[in-house]
Amino acid sequence: MKNYAVIRIKGKQYKVSEGEEVLVGLLNSDEPLVEVLLCVQGGKVNVGRPIVKNAKVVLKVVNEKEKGEKIHVMKYKAKSRYRKKIGFRALSSRLHVEKITV
């Protein structure tokens, strides 16, 4: 059975397991504030209320600033020849999950 945890970083929740990379919103600091909400190890489930005590997820910053996919936004008004196209690429950070402990 695979060990995994549900963590909260900057108000968003992510399901992570050891050895994988996760893409989160842009971090301002080197060490992200991580809250462990749920932890599963060897079939044993630890649910926090709201945070699991003594649980820790060790993260390493792989890429501090990374641009995501481009989102195209189109504004259009009928019968008035108004068209406007806007592109947007959100900045994010890539983190590597090194270790999950309870």
ABEGO torsion letter per residue (X at the ends): XBBBBBBBBGGBBBBBBBGBBBBBBBBABABBBBBBABBBBGGBBBBBOABBBGBBBBBBBABABBBBBBBBBBBBBBGAGBBBBBBBBBBBBBBBBABBBX
